[in-house]
Amino acid sequence: MTDDSQTTDVATCPLCGRANECAIAAGRPPESCWCMTATMDPEALASIPPEAKGKVCICAQCAGGGGSAD
């Protein structure tokens, strides 16, 4: 069962493995999350593994298509 927990680690981006900085996973209100005002790259969203869809957030860098972070 431990191998499945790696895939569903809510604090880790399923695409790159870095921290996703998800406010909800950290116990903060959803409206305080960076993703509420971000533009998501459709290709990045399509790349989320099936077992992580709807369970794990991607990070801001992956959401922006892998471009440089501010």
PyMOL Python script that loads the backbone (N, CA, C, O; Angstrom):
from pymol import cmd

cmd.read_pdbstr("""\
ATOM      1  N   MET A   1       0.802  -1.198   0.000  1.00  0.00           N
ATOM      2  CA  MET A   1       0.000   0.000   0.000  1.00  0.00           C
ATOM      3  C   MET A   1       0.848   1.268   0.000  1.00  0.00           C
ATOM      4  O   MET A   1       0.340   2.331  -0.355  1.00  0.00           O
ATOM      5  N   THR A   2       2.081   1.197   0.373  1.00  0.00           N
ATOM      6  CA  THR A   2       2.905   2.400   0.441  1.00  0.00           C
ATOM      7  C   THR A   2       3.218   2.976  -0.929  1.00  0.00           C
ATOM      8  O   THR A   2       3.400   4.188  -1.050  1.00  0.00           O
ATOM      9  N   ASP A   3       3.286   2.146  -1.970  1.00  0.00           N
ATOM     10  CA  ASP A   3       3.581   2.674  -3.296  1.00  0.00           C
ATOM     11  C   ASP A   3       2.445   3.555  -3.813  1.00  0.00           C
ATOM     12  O   ASP A   3       2.714   4.504  -4.550  1.00  0.00           O
ATOM     13  N   ASP A   4       1.185   3.282  -3.459  1.00  0.00           N
ATOM     14  CA  ASP A   4       0.052   4.098  -3.857  1.00  0.00           C
ATOM     15  C   ASP A   4       0.071   5.444  -3.138  1.00  0.00           C
ATOM     16  O   ASP A   4      -0.377   6.440  -3.705  1.00  0.00           O
ATOM     17  N   SER A   5       0.575   5.501  -1.911  1.00  0.00           N
ATOM     18  CA  SER A   5       0.599   6.746  -1.157  1.00  0.00           C
ATOM     19  C   SER A   5       1.539   7.758  -1.795  1.00  0.00           C
ATOM     20  O   SER A   5       1.326   8.962  -1.658  1.00  0.00           O
ATOM     21  N   GLN A   6       2.570   7.296  -2.489  1.00  0.00           N
ATOM     22  CA  GLN A   6       3.469   8.212  -3.179  1.00  0.00           C
ATOM     23  C   GLN A   6       2.729   8.909  -4.311  1.00  0.00           C
ATOM     24  O   GLN A   6       2.973  10.088  -4.568  1.00  0.00           O
ATOM     25  N   THR A   7       1.845   8.218  -4.981  1.00  0.00           N
ATOM     26  CA  THR A   7       1.109   8.774  -6.101  1.00  0.00           C
ATOM     27  C   THR A   7       0.057   9.764  -5.629  1.00  0.00           C
ATOM     28  O   THR A   7      -0.292  10.693  -6.357  1.00  0.00           O
ATOM     29  N   THR A   8      -0.448   9.577  -4.426  1.00  0.00           N
ATOM     30  CA  THR A   8      -1.500  10.432  -3.920  1.00  0.00           C
ATOM     31  C   THR A   8      -1.022  11.362  -2.815  1.00  0.00           C
ATOM     32  O   THR A   8      -1.832  11.803  -2.000  1.00  0.00           O
ATOM     33  N   ASP A   9       0.257  11.671  -2.764  1.00  0.00           N
ATOM     34  CA  ASP A   9       0.782  12.637  -1.806  1.00  0.00           C
ATOM     35  C   ASP A   9       0.247  14.001  -2.205  1.00  0.00           C
ATOM     36  O   ASP A   9       0.682  14.561  -3.212  1.00  0.00           O
ATOM     37  N   VAL A  10      -0.686  14.544  -1.437  1.00  0.00           N
ATOM     38  CA  VAL A  10      -1.373  15.775  -1.807  1.00  0.00           C
ATOM     39  C   VAL A  10      -0.501  17.016  -1.788  1.00  0.00           C
ATOM     40  O   VAL A  10      -0.920  18.063  -2.283  1.00  0.00           O
ATOM     41  N   ALA A  11       0.700  16.931  -1.232  1.00  0.00           N
ATOM     42  CA  ALA A  11       1.599  18.079  -1.170  1.00  0.00           C
ATOM     43  C   ALA A  11       2.643  18.067  -2.286  1.00  0.00           C
ATOM     44  O   ALA A  11       3.469  18.976  -2.371  1.00  0.00           O
ATOM     45  N   THR A  12       2.613  17.047  -3.135  1.00  0.00           N
ATOM     46  CA  THR A  12       3.632  16.886  -4.163  1.00  0.00           C
ATOM     47  C   THR A  12       3.006  16.877  -5.558  1.00  0.00           C
ATOM     48  O   THR A  12       2.007  16.195  -5.789  1.00  0.00           O
ATOM     49  N   CYS A  13       3.585  17.620  -6.469  1.00  0.00           N
ATOM     50  CA  CYS A  13       3.122  17.661  -7.855  1.00  0.00           C
ATOM     51  C   CYS A  13       3.333  16.287  -8.498  1.00  0.00           C
ATOM     52  O   CYS A  13       4.441  15.753  -8.453  1.00  0.00           O
ATOM     53  N   PRO A  14       2.287  15.707  -9.096  1.00  0.00           N
ATOM     54  CA  PRO A  14       2.434  14.393  -9.722  1.00  0.00           C
ATOM     55  C   PRO A  14       3.229  14.429 -11.026  1.00  0.00           C
ATOM     56  O   PRO A  14       3.586  13.378 -11.558  1.00  0.00           O
ATOM     57  N   LEU A  15       3.511  15.622 -11.546  1.00  0.00           N
ATOM     58  CA  LEU A  15       4.256  15.716 -12.798  1.00  0.00           C
ATOM     59  C   LEU A  15       5.754  15.847 -12.576  1.00  0.00           C
ATOM     60  O   LEU A  15       6.542  15.234 -13.296  1.00  0.00           O
ATOM     61  N   CYS A  16       6.163  16.650 -11.572  1.00  0.00           N
ATOM     62  CA  CYS A  16       7.596  16.876 -11.378  1.00  0.00           C
ATOM     63  C   CYS A  16       8.114  16.409 -10.017  1.00  0.00           C
ATOM     64  O   CYS A  16       9.325  16.294  -9.831  1.00  0.00           O
ATOM     65  N   GLY A  17       7.215  16.138  -9.061  1.00  0.00           N
ATOM     66  CA  GLY A  17       7.624  15.655  -7.754  1.00  0.00           C
ATOM     67  C   GLY A  17       7.984  16.738  -6.749  1.00  0.00           C
ATOM     68  O   GLY A  17       8.359  16.438  -5.616  1.00  0.00           O
ATOM     69  N   ARG A  18       7.871  17.989  -7.158  1.00  0.00           N
ATOM     70  CA  ARG A  18       8.171  19.095  -6.229  1.00  0.00           C
ATOM     71  C   ARG A  18       6.919  19.476  -5.445  1.00  0.00           C
ATOM     72  O   ARG A  18       5.816  19.039  -5.772  1.00  0.00           O
ATOM     73  N   ALA A  19       7.098  20.293  -4.410  1.00  0.00           N
ATOM     74  CA  ALA A  19       5.965  20.761  -3.607  1.00  0.00           C
ATOM     75  C   ALA A  19       5.002  21.538  -4.490  1.00  0.00           C
ATOM     76  O   ALA A  19       5.425  22.370  -5.294  1.00  0.00           O
ATOM     77  N   ASN A  20       3.709  21.270  -4.344  1.00  0.00           N
ATOM     78  CA  ASN A  20       2.721  21.956  -5.169  1.00  0.00           C
ATOM     79  C   ASN A  20       2.157  23.213  -4.509  1.00  0.00           C
ATOM     80  O   ASN A  20       1.412  23.961  -5.142  1.00  0.00           O
ATOM     81  N   GLU A  21       2.504  23.451  -3.251  1.00  0.00           N
ATOM     82  CA  GLU A  21       2.065  24.639  -2.511  1.00  0.00           C
ATOM     83  C   GLU A  21       0.543  24.765  -2.478  1.00  0.00           C
ATOM     84  O   GLU A  21       0.010  25.873  -2.530  1.00  0.00           O
ATOM     85  N   CYS A  22      -0.142  23.655  -2.392  1.00  0.00           N
ATOM     86  CA  CYS A  22      -1.600  23.640  -2.369  1.00  0.00           C
ATOM     87  C   CYS A  22      -2.124  24.110  -1.013  1.00  0.00           C
ATOM     88  O   CYS A  22      -1.805  23.523   0.022  1.00  0.00           O
ATOM     89  N   ALA A  23      -2.925  25.166  -1.028  1.00  0.00           N
ATOM     90  CA  ALA A  23      -3.492  25.703   0.210  1.00  0.00           C
ATOM     91  C   ALA A  23      -4.451  24.708   0.856  1.00  0.00           C
ATOM     92  O   ALA A  23      -4.462  24.553   2.077  1.00  0.00           O
ATOM     93  N   ILE A  24      -5.243  24.045   0.048  1.00  0.00           N
ATOM     94  CA  ILE A  24      -6.214  23.089   0.583  1.00  0.00           C
ATOM     95  C   ILE A  24      -5.503  21.930   1.283  1.00  0.00           C
ATOM     96  O   ILE A  24      -5.911  21.513   2.367  1.00  0.00           O
ATOM     97  N   ALA A  25      -4.440  21.411   0.663  1.00  0.00           N
ATOM     98  CA  ALA A  25      -3.678  20.320   1.271  1.00  0.00           C
ATOM     99  C   ALA A  25      -3.033  20.756   2.576  1.00  0.00           C
ATOM    100  O   ALA A  25      -2.806  19.943   3.472  1.00  0.00           O
ATOM    101  N   ALA A  26      -2.736  22.062   2.677  1.00  0.00           N
ATOM    102  CA  ALA A  26      -2.116  22.603   3.885  1.00  0.00           C
ATOM    103  C   ALA A  26      -3.151  23.004   4.938  1.00  0.00           C
ATOM    104  O   ALA A  26      -2.791  23.491   6.010  1.00  0.00           O
ATOM    105  N   GLY A  27      -4.441  22.798   4.632  1.00  0.00           N
ATOM    106  CA  GLY A  27      -5.492  23.101   5.592  1.00  0.00           C
ATOM    107  C   GLY A  27      -5.962  24.548   5.564  1.00  0.00           C
ATOM    108  O   GLY A  27      -6.655  24.999   6.477  1.00  0.00           O
ATOM    109  N   ARG A  28      -5.585  25.276   4.517  1.00  0.00           N
ATOM    110  CA  ARG A  28      -6.023  26.671   4.386  1.00  0.00           C
ATOM    111  C   ARG A  28      -7.248  26.741   3.473  1.00  0.00           C
ATOM    112  O   ARG A  28      -7.544  25.780   2.763  1.00  0.00           O
ATOM    113  N   PRO A  29      -7.960  27.867   3.488  1.00  0.00           N
ATOM    114  CA  PRO A  29      -9.154  27.988   2.641  1.00  0.00           C
ATOM    115  C   PRO A  29      -8.815  27.889   1.152  1.00  0.00           C
ATOM    116  O   PRO A  29      -7.771  28.380   0.722  1.00  0.00           O
ATOM    117  N   PRO A  30      -9.684  27.261   0.368  1.00  0.00           N
ATOM    118  CA  PRO A  30      -9.429  27.100  -1.073  1.00  0.00           C
ATOM    119  C   PRO A  30      -9.166  28.418  -1.783  1.00  0.00           C
ATOM    120  O   PRO A  30      -8.312  28.482  -2.668  1.00  0.00           O
ATOM    121  N   GLU A  31      -9.881  29.465  -1.412  1.00  0.00           N
ATOM    122  CA  GLU A  31      -9.711  30.752  -2.089  1.00  0.00           C
ATOM    123  C   GLU A  31      -8.343  31.378  -1.854  1.00  0.00           C
ATOM    124  O   GLU A  31      -7.989  32.343  -2.532  1.00  0.00           O
ATOM    125  N   SER A  32      -7.572  30.857  -0.916  1.00  0.00           N
ATOM    126  CA  SER A  32      -6.233  31.386  -0.661  1.00  0.00           C
ATOM    127  C   SER A  32      -5.159  30.679  -1.494  1.00  0.00           C
ATOM    128  O   SER A  32      -3.981  31.025  -1.405  1.00  0.00           O
ATOM    129  N   CYS A  33      -5.555  29.698  -2.296  1.00  0.00           N
ATOM    130  CA  CYS A  33      -4.589  28.938  -3.086  1.00  0.00           C
ATOM    131  C   CYS A  33      -4.165  29.698  -4.336  1.00  0.00           C
ATOM    132  O   CYS A  33      -4.968  30.399  -4.952  1.00  0.00           O
ATOM    133  N   TRP A  34      -2.901  29.551  -4.701  1.00  0.00           N
ATOM    134  CA  TRP A  34      -2.345  30.205  -5.889  1.00  0.00           C
ATOM    135  C   TRP A  34      -3.106  29.829  -7.150  1.00  0.00           C
ATOM    136  O   TRP A  34      -3.191  30.625  -8.086  1.00  0.00           O
ATOM    137  N   CYS A  35      -3.658  28.622  -7.181  1.00  0.00           N
ATOM    138  CA  CYS A  35      -4.302  28.127  -8.398  1.00  0.00           C
ATOM    139  C   CYS A  35      -5.622  28.820  -8.707  1.00  0.00           C
ATOM    140  O   CYS A  35      -6.110  28.744  -9.834  1.00  0.00           O
ATOM    141  N   MET A  36      -6.199  29.486  -7.731  1.00  0.00           N
ATOM    142  CA  MET A  36      -7.489  30.134  -7.952  1.00  0.00           C
ATOM    143  C   MET A  36      -7.400  31.303  -8.938  1.00  0.00           C
ATOM    144  O   MET A  36      -8.407  31.701  -9.524  1.00  0.00           O
ATOM    145  N   THR A  37      -6.215  31.843  -9.115  1.00  0.00           N
ATOM    146  CA  THR A  37      -6.041  32.961 -10.048  1.00  0.00           C
ATOM    147  C   THR A  37      -5.059  32.623 -11.166  1.00  0.00           C
ATOM    148  O   THR A  37      -4.709  33.492 -11.964  1.00  0.00           O
ATOM    149  N   ALA A  38      -4.616  31.379 -11.231  1.00  0.00           N
ATOM    150  CA  ALA A  38      -3.623  30.973 -12.225  1.00  0.00           C
ATOM    151  C   ALA A  38      -4.282  30.487 -13.513  1.00  0.00           C
ATOM    152  O   ALA A  38      -5.418  30.012 -13.508  1.00  0.00           O
ATOM    153  N   THR A  39      -3.555  30.614 -14.597  1.00  0.00           N
ATOM    154  CA  THR A  39      -3.963  30.036 -15.875  1.00  0.00           C
ATOM    155  C   THR A  39      -3.255  28.690 -16.001  1.00  0.00           C
ATOM    156  O   THR A  39      -2.032  28.610 -15.889  1.00  0.00           O
ATOM    157  N   MET A  40      -4.021  27.649 -16.232  1.00  0.00           N
ATOM    158  CA  MET A  40      -3.463  26.305 -16.315  1.00  0.00           C
ATOM    159  C   MET A  40      -3.200  25.911 -17.766  1.00  0.00           C
ATOM    160  O   MET A  40      -4.034  26.139 -18.643  1.00  0.00           O
ATOM    161  N   ASP A  41      -2.045  25.324 -18.007  1.00  0.00           N
ATOM    162  CA  ASP A  41      -1.705  24.806 -19.324  1.00  0.00           C
ATOM    163  C   ASP A  41      -2.514  23.527 -19.560  1.00  0.00           C
ATOM    164  O   ASP A  41      -2.363  22.565 -18.806  1.00  0.00           O
ATOM    165  N   PRO A  42      -3.363  23.494 -20.581  1.00  0.00           N
ATOM    166  CA  PRO A  42      -4.174  22.303 -20.840  1.00  0.00           C
ATOM    167  C   PRO A  42      -3.344  21.036 -21.034  1.00  0.00           C
ATOM    168  O   PRO A  42      -3.778  19.951 -20.647  1.00  0.00           O
ATOM    169  N   GLU A  43      -2.162  21.157 -21.623  1.00  0.00           N
ATOM    170  CA  GLU A  43      -1.306  19.979 -21.813  1.00  0.00           C
ATOM    171  C   GLU A  43      -0.813  19.434 -20.475  1.00  0.00           C
ATOM    172  O   GLU A  43      -0.701  18.222 -20.295  1.00  0.00           O
ATOM    173  N   ALA A  44      -0.518  20.336 -19.540  1.00  0.00           N
ATOM    174  CA  ALA A  44      -0.074  19.899 -18.208  1.00  0.00           C
ATOM    175  C   ALA A  44      -1.210  19.165 -17.505  1.00  0.00           C
ATOM    176  O   ALA A  44      -0.997  18.109 -16.909  1.00  0.00           O
ATOM    177  N   LEU A  45      -2.404  19.721 -17.573  1.00  0.00           N
ATOM    178  CA  LEU A  45      -3.550  19.056 -16.937  1.00  0.00           C
ATOM    179  C   LEU A  45      -3.811  17.687 -17.559  1.00  0.00           C
ATOM    180  O   LEU A  45      -4.157  16.741 -16.851  1.00  0.00           O
ATOM    181  N   ALA A  46      -3.652  17.577 -18.851  1.00  0.00           N
ATOM    182  CA  ALA A  46      -3.858  16.305 -19.536  1.00  0.00           C
ATOM    183  C   ALA A  46      -2.773  15.290 -19.181  1.00  0.00           C
ATOM    184  O   ALA A  46      -2.974  14.086 -19.340  1.00  0.00           O
ATOM    185  N   SER A  47      -1.630  15.770 -18.702  1.00  0.00           N
ATOM    186  CA  SER A  47      -0.507  14.889 -18.364  1.00  0.00           C
ATOM    187  C   SER A  47      -0.592  14.295 -16.966  1.00  0.00           C
ATOM    188  O   SER A  47       0.215  13.438 -16.607  1.00  0.00           O
ATOM    189  N   ILE A  48      -1.554  14.739 -16.179  1.00  0.00           N
ATOM    190  CA  ILE A  48      -1.690  14.212 -14.812  1.00  0.00           C
ATOM    191  C   ILE A  48      -2.033  12.727 -14.894  1.00  0.00           C
ATOM    192  O   ILE A  48      -2.967  12.346 -15.600  1.00  0.00           O
ATOM    193  N   PRO A  49      -1.288  11.886 -14.179  1.00  0.00           N
ATOM    194  CA  PRO A  49      -1.571  10.441 -14.213  1.00  0.00           C
ATOM    195  C   PRO A  49      -3.000  10.154 -13.751  1.00  0.00           C
ATOM    196  O   PRO A  49      -3.501  10.820 -12.846  1.00  0.00           O
ATOM    197  N   PRO A  50      -3.648   9.185 -14.356  1.00  0.00           N
ATOM    198  CA  PRO A  50      -5.048   8.871 -14.020  1.00  0.00           C
ATOM    199  C   PRO A  50      -5.285   8.669 -12.523  1.00  0.00           C
ATOM    200  O   PRO A  50      -6.311   9.093 -11.992  1.00  0.00           O
ATOM    201  N   GLU A  51      -4.338   8.025 -11.844  1.00  0.00           N
ATOM    202  CA  GLU A  51      -4.527   7.750 -10.418  1.00  0.00           C
ATOM    203  C   GLU A  51      -4.427   9.008  -9.554  1.00  0.00           C
ATOM    204  O   GLU A  51      -4.808   8.978  -8.383  1.00  0.00           O
ATOM    205  N   ALA A  52      -3.926  10.102 -10.104  1.00  0.00           N
ATOM    206  CA  ALA A  52      -3.793  11.349  -9.348  1.00  0.00           C
ATOM    207  C   ALA A  52      -4.874  12.370  -9.695  1.00  0.00           C
ATOM    208  O   ALA A  52      -5.073  13.330  -8.950  1.00  0.00           O
ATOM    209  N   LYS A  53      -5.574  12.179 -10.811  1.00  0.00           N
ATOM    210  CA  LYS A  53      -6.600  13.145 -11.245  1.00  0.00           C
ATOM    211  C   LYS A  53      -7.673  13.300 -10.185  1.00  0.00           C
ATOM    212  O   LYS A  53      -8.226  12.322  -9.680  1.00  0.00           O
ATOM    213  N   GLY A  54      -7.952  14.551  -9.861  1.00  0.00           N
ATOM    214  CA  GLY A  54      -8.978  14.854  -8.870  1.00  0.00           C
ATOM    215  C   GLY A  54      -8.533  14.642  -7.442  1.00  0.00           C
ATOM    216  O   GLY A  54      -9.321  14.826  -6.514  1.00  0.00           O
ATOM    217  N   LYS A  55      -7.274  14.256  -7.245  1.00  0.00           N
ATOM    218  CA  LYS A  55      -6.761  13.975  -5.900  1.00  0.00           C
ATOM    219  C   LYS A  55      -5.533  14.780  -5.546  1.00  0.00           C
ATOM    220  O   LYS A  55      -5.319  15.100  -4.377  1.00  0.00           O
ATOM    221  N   VAL A  56      -4.708  15.119  -6.551  1.00  0.00           N
ATOM    222  CA  VAL A  56      -3.422  15.773  -6.316  1.00  0.00           C
ATOM    223  C   VAL A  56      -3.284  16.976  -7.239  1.00  0.00           C
ATOM    224  O   VAL A  56      -3.598  16.895  -8.426  1.00  0.00           O
ATOM    225  N   CYS A  57      -2.816  18.083  -6.692  1.00  0.00           N
ATOM    226  CA  CYS A  57      -2.619  19.300  -7.486  1.00  0.00           C
ATOM    227  C   CYS A  57      -1.218  19.326  -8.101  1.00  0.00           C
ATOM    228  O   CYS A  57      -0.258  18.803  -7.534  1.00  0.00           O
ATOM    229  N   ILE A  58      -1.132  19.949  -9.276  1.00  0.00           N
ATOM    230  CA  ILE A  58       0.179  20.177  -9.876  1.00  0.00           C
ATOM    231  C   ILE A  58       0.756  21.472  -9.300  1.00  0.00           C
ATOM    232  O   ILE A  58       0.034  22.258  -8.687  1.00  0.00           O
ATOM    233  N   CYS A  59       2.036  21.687  -9.497  1.00  0.00           N
ATOM    234  CA  CYS A  59       2.682  22.900  -8.979  1.00  0.00           C
ATOM    235  C   CYS A  59       2.517  24.050  -9.971  1.00  0.00           C
ATOM    236  O   CYS A  59       2.123  23.836 -11.117  1.00  0.00           O
ATOM    237  N   ALA A  60       2.819  25.263  -9.528  1.00  0.00           N
ATOM    238  CA  ALA A  60       2.669  26.448 -10.368  1.00  0.00           C
ATOM    239  C   ALA A  60       3.547  26.378 -11.612  1.00  0.00           C
ATOM    240  O   ALA A  60       3.130  26.815 -12.685  1.00  0.00           O
ATOM    241  N   GLN A  61       4.755  25.837 -11.485  1.00  0.00           N
ATOM    242  CA  GLN A  61       5.636  25.763 -12.639  1.00  0.00           C
ATOM    243  C   GLN A  61       5.064  24.825 -13.706  1.00  0.00           C
ATOM    244  O   GLN A  61       5.074  25.159 -14.891  1.00  0.00           O
ATOM    245  N   CYS A  62       4.576  23.678 -13.304  1.00  0.00           N
ATOM    246  CA  CYS A  62       3.980  22.753 -14.261  1.00  0.00           C
ATOM    247  C   CYS A  62       2.665  23.307 -14.805  1.00  0.00           C
ATOM    248  O   CYS A  62       2.354  23.107 -15.979  1.00  0.00           O
ATOM    249  N   ALA A  63       1.902  23.986 -13.986  1.00  0.00           N
ATOM    250  CA  ALA A  63       0.634  24.566 -14.430  1.00  0.00           C
ATOM    251  C   ALA A  63       0.847  25.594 -15.526  1.00  0.00           C
ATOM    252  O   ALA A  63      -0.008  25.782 -16.392  1.00  0.00           O
ATOM    253  N   GLY A  64       2.001  26.260 -15.481  1.00  0.00           N
ATOM    254  CA  GLY A  64       2.309  27.262 -16.484  1.00  0.00           C
ATOM    255  C   GLY A  64       3.003  26.698 -17.690  1.00  0.00           C
ATOM    256  O   GLY A  64       3.499  27.457 -18.521  1.00  0.00           O
ATOM    257  N   GLY A  65       3.054  25.412 -17.813  1.00  0.00           N
ATOM    258  CA  GLY A  65       3.692  24.783 -18.963  1.00  0.00           C
ATOM    259  C   GLY A  65       5.166  24.563 -18.795  1.00  0.00           C
ATOM    260  O   GLY A  65       5.875  24.349 -19.778  1.00  0.00           O
ATOM    261  N   GLY A  66       5.659  24.610 -17.553  1.00  0.00           N
ATOM    262  CA  GLY A  66       7.070  24.340 -17.302  1.00  0.00           C
ATOM    263  C   GLY A  66       7.970  25.533 -17.524  1.00  0.00           C
ATOM    264  O   GLY A  66       9.193  25.394 -17.541  1.00  0.00           O
ATOM    265  N   GLY A  67       7.382  26.705 -17.696  1.00  0.00           N
ATOM    266  CA  GLY A  67       8.177  27.917 -17.883  1.00  0.00           C
ATOM    267  C   GLY A  67       8.859  28.326 -16.599  1.00  0.00           C
ATOM    268  O   GLY A  67       8.689  27.679 -15.566  1.00  0.00           O
ATOM    269  N   SER A  68       9.629  29.393 -16.656  1.00  0.00           N
ATOM    270  CA  SER A  68      10.345  29.852 -15.469  1.00  0.00           C
ATOM    271  C   SER A  68       9.385  30.420 -14.451  1.00  0.00           C
ATOM    272  O   SER A  68       8.389  31.049 -14.809  1.00  0.00           O
ATOM    273  N   ALA A  69       9.678  30.203 -13.194  1.00  0.00           N
ATOM    274  CA  ALA A  69       8.848  30.708 -12.107  1.00  0.00           C
ATOM    275  C   ALA A  69       9.211  32.155 -11.814  1.00  0.00           C
ATOM    276  O   ALA A  69      10.351  32.577 -12.011  1.00  0.00           O
ATOM    277  N   ASP A  70       8.207  32.923 -11.331  1.00  0.00           N
ATOM    278  CA  ASP A  70       8.449  34.322 -10.960  1.00  0.00           C
ATOM    279  C   ASP A  70       9.254  34.417  -9.699  1.00  0.00           C
ATOM    280  O   ASP A  70       9.552  35.519  -9.239  1.00  0.00           O
TER     281      ASP A  70
END
""", "prot")
cmd.dss("prot")
cmd.show_as("cartoon", "prot")
cmd.util.cbc("prot")
cmd.orient("prot")
